[in-house]
Amino acid sequence: MENKAYIALGSNMGDRFGYLTQAIIFLEGDENISVVNTSSIYETDPVGYTDQDQFLNMAIEVETSLSAVELLDTCLDIELKLGRKREIKWGPRTLDLDILLYNHENIETEKLTIPHPRMSERAFVMLPLLEMDPDITLPTTGEPLANDLLSISDREGVRIWKQKNGEDVFALIES
């Protein structure tokens, strides 16, 4: 599989951990996608629309033969399968899957923008991503993503919920 992508996962309704787990299982079950790394799971305060429950957030690294738009369609399909409803912008959700990076490409279409346009403003995205690869650079600037983390004010709203043990990609979802 020739493409590498990073995807952020989030849930704050119902069985939050179950939704993250099911999303990873669905992604891994697609013959065109291989999950190669996962971050720890973080519990995070809501951002934007704050009158809602706390989120569980994490990031995963995948290898895929899908194009970025095909990967987006797969992610949107998984969200729907797991009950995602888009009623309030940044509102509660069973599952949110956002493609953060795809190879080292800049993509801007009506349907998809990569790198994700708000990723470098959100600690709940940056901390899991940088946990997996602290040397990631943004294709738009070539600068290390870790530099952006210093300017984010909501870092205290992001706490480890389930630590990855470092042994296996699926260690988080099997225990």
C-alpha positions as CSV (number, residue, x, y, z in Angstrom):
1,M,0.0,0.0,0.0
2,E,1.7,3.1,-1.2
3,N,0.0,5.9,0.7
4,K,0.4,6.9,4.4
5,A,-2.3,8.9,6.2
6,Y,-2.9,10.0,9.8
7,I,-6.5,10.0,11.0
8,A,-8.0,11.6,14.2
9,L,-10.8,9.7,15.9
10,G,-13.1,11.2,18.5
11,S,-16.3,10.3,20.3
12,N,-18.4,11.8,23.1
13,M,-21.7,9.9,23.0
14,G,-22.6,6.5,24.4
15,D,-19.9,3.9,24.5
16,R,-17.1,6.3,23.5
17,F,-14.4,3.6,23.7
18,G,-16.6,1.2,21.8
19,Y,-17.0,3.6,18.9
20,L,-13.3,4.2,18.6
21,T,-12.7,0.5,18.7
22,Q,-15.3,-0.3,16.1
23,A,-13.9,2.5,13.8
24,I,-10.4,0.9,13.9
25,I,-11.9,-2.6,13.3
26,F,-13.8,-1.2,10.3
27,L,-10.8,0.5,8.9
28,E,-8.5,-2.5,9.4
29,G,-11.3,-4.7,7.8
30,D,-11.0,-2.8,4.6
31,E,-8.7,-4.6,2.2
32,N,-7.3,-1.3,1.0
33,I,-6.3,0.0,4.5
34,S,-3.9,-1.2,7.1
35,V,-3.7,0.3,10.5
36,V,0.0,0.5,11.4
37,N,0.1,2.6,14.5
38,T,-2.2,4.1,17.2
39,S,-1.7,6.7,19.8
40,S,-2.9,6.5,23.4
41,I,-6.5,7.5,24.0
42,Y,-7.0,10.9,25.6
43,E,-10.0,12.3,27.4
44,T,-10.6,15.9,26.3
45,D,-12.8,18.9,27.1
46,P,-15.0,19.9,24.2
47,V,-13.8,22.8,22.0
48,G,-16.1,25.2,20.1
49,Y,-19.5,24.0,21.3
50,T,-18.8,23.4,25.0
51,D,-22.2,22.3,26.3
52,Q,-21.6,18.6,25.8
53,D,-19.8,15.6,27.4
54,Q,-16.1,15.1,27.3
55,F,-14.5,13.4,24.3
56,L,-12.2,10.4,23.9
57,N,-9.7,11.3,21.2
58,M,-6.8,9.4,19.6
59,A,-5.0,9.3,16.3
60,I,-4.0,6.4,14.0
61,E,-1.5,6.0,11.2
62,V,-2.7,4.0,8.2
63,E,-1.2,2.7,5.0
64,T,-3.7,2.6,2.1
65,S,-4.0,2.1,-1.6
66,L,-7.0,4.5,-1.6
67,S,-6.8,8.1,-2.8
68,A,-7.4,10.8,-0.2
69,V,-11.0,11.3,-1.4
70,E,-11.6,7.5,-1.4
71,L,-10.3,7.4,2.2
72,L,-12.5,10.3,3.2
73,D,-15.5,8.5,1.7
74,T,-14.6,5.3,3.7
75,C,-14.3,7.4,6.9
76,L,-17.7,9.1,6.3
77,D,-19.3,5.7,5.6
78,I,-17.9,4.3,8.9
79,E,-19.2,7.4,10.8
80,L,-22.7,6.8,9.4
81,K,-22.5,3.0,10.2
82,L,-21.8,4.0,13.8
83,G,-24.7,6.4,14.1
84,R,-23.0,9.8,13.4
85,K,-25.6,12.6,13.0
86,R,-24.5,16.1,12.0
87,E,-27.0,18.3,13.8
88,I,-24.8,20.9,15.7
89,K,-21.5,22.2,14.4
90,W,-18.8,20.8,16.6
91,G,-21.6,19.1,18.6
92,P,-21.9,15.7,20.2
93,R,-21.1,12.7,18.1
94,T,-20.8,9.0,18.3
95,L,-17.8,9.2,16.0
96,D,-15.7,11.7,14.2
97,L,-13.0,10.6,11.7
98,D,-10.8,13.4,10.3
99,I,-7.9,12.8,7.8
100,L,-5.1,15.0,9.2
101,L,-2.3,14.2,6.8
102,Y,-2.1,12.2,3.6
103,N,1.4,11.4,2.4
104,H,3.1,14.8,2.4
105,E,0.5,16.4,0.2
106,N,-1.4,19.6,0.2
107,I,-5.0,18.9,-1.0
108,E,-7.7,21.6,-1.3
109,T,-11.0,20.6,-2.9
110,E,-14.6,21.5,-2.0
111,K,-14.8,18.2,-0.2
112,L,-11.4,17.8,1.4
113,T,-8.6,19.9,2.8
114,I,-5.3,18.3,3.8
115,P,-3.5,19.1,6.1
116,H,-6.7,19.3,8.2
117,P,-7.3,23.1,8.4
118,R,-7.6,23.3,12.2
119,M,-5.3,20.5,13.4
120,S,-2.5,22.8,14.5
121,E,-4.9,24.7,16.7
122,R,-6.2,21.8,18.7
123,A,-4.2,20.0,21.4
124,F,-6.6,17.0,21.3
125,V,-5.4,16.4,17.7
126,M,-1.8,17.4,18.1
127,L,-0.9,15.4,21.3
128,P,-2.0,12.0,19.9
129,L,-0.4,12.7,16.5
130,L,2.9,13.8,18.0
131,E,2.9,10.9,20.4
132,M,3.1,8.6,17.4
133,D,5.6,10.7,15.4
134,P,7.2,13.7,17.2
135,D,9.1,14.7,14.0
136,I,6.0,15.2,11.8
137,T,6.3,18.3,9.6
138,L,3.5,20.1,7.8
139,P,3.6,20.0,4.0
140,T,2.3,23.6,3.9
141,T,5.2,25.0,5.9
142,G,7.9,22.3,6.2
143,E,8.0,23.3,9.9
144,P,7.9,20.7,12.7
145,L,4.3,20.3,13.9
146,A,5.6,20.2,17.5
147,N,6.4,23.9,17.2
148,D,2.7,24.7,16.9
149,L,1.9,22.8,20.1
150,L,3.7,25.5,22.2
151,S,1.1,28.1,21.2
152,I,-2.0,26.1,21.9
153,S,-3.8,27.2,25.1
154,D,-6.1,24.2,25.6
155,R,-3.4,21.6,26.4
156,E,-4.6,21.3,30.0
157,G,-8.0,20.1,28.7
158,V,-6.3,16.9,27.2
159,R,-5.6,14.1,29.6
160,I,-4.4,10.5,29.1
161,W,-7.3,8.1,29.4
162,K,-5.8,4.8,28.3
163,Q,-2.0,4.7,27.8
164,K,-0.7,2.7,24.8
165,N,1.7,0.1,26.0
166,G,4.0,0.3,23.0
167,E,3.9,-3.3,22.1
168,D,1.1,-3.7,19.5
169,V,-1.0,-1.6,17.3
170,F,-4.1,-3.2,18.7
171,A,-3.0,-3.2,22.3
172,L,-5.5,-0.5,23.1
173,I,-8.5,-2.2,21.6
174,E,-7.9,-5.7,22.8
175,S,-7.6,-5.0,26.5
